[in-house]
């Protein structure tokens, strides 16, 4: 194998590892956007329920809505951090190719971008876990209301 081909193979190998991260984070982003959509749908359902005759207690609906609003904000942050991670990984890959092709020294930039990408991924995961915790809190609010409410016909 010629030295030029070996160099290209080496560059492709160096760019492959960060590219795998893009795929994994993309799946996490899909999950997060689905959770955000569910929180938005649930908030709209609560608003419809509040206007309906015989609605649950306004306080219970308000507590659930506030949790959903907080979840939406947290998920927005998680999605932003995840998307930033993907952007930084793409920049890392681009810089890897630029460094190889133009023979410029940008190792510090490559390491910095990849480090920031990993930090953004950590932030996204912490926010995602926070959303999971809050979704269980909203479930507790609903279950507490069900347990306290007398059964129909009692």
C-alpha positions, 0 to 999 in steps of 0.5 A: 500500500502506498504511503498516500493511501496509508495516510488516507486510511489513517485519517478515515480511521481517526474520523470514524470514532467521532462519527459513531458518536453522531449516530448514538447522539442522533438516537438520543435526540430522537428520544428526547424530541419524542418526549418533548412532543409527549409533554406538549401533547399532555399539556394541551390535553390538560388545558382541554380537560380544564375547560371540560365540565366535571374537570378534575381539581384546578389545583391538580391540573395546575400542578401537572401543567407546571411540571410539564412546563418545567419538563419541556424547558429541561428537554429543550436544554437537553436537545440543545446540548445534544445537538451542540454535541453533534455539531462539535463532533462534525467540526472535529471530523472536519478539522481532522480532514483539514489537518490531514489535507492541508498539513496544518497543526490543529490538534488542539482545536480537534481535542478541544472540539471533541472534549466540548462535544463530550461535555455537551453530551454529559449535559444532555444526559443529566438533563434527560435524567432530570426529565425522567425524574420529573415525569415520575413526579407528574405521575405521582401527582396524578396517582395521588389524585386518583387515590384521594378521589372517591370511586364513581357511585360511592 
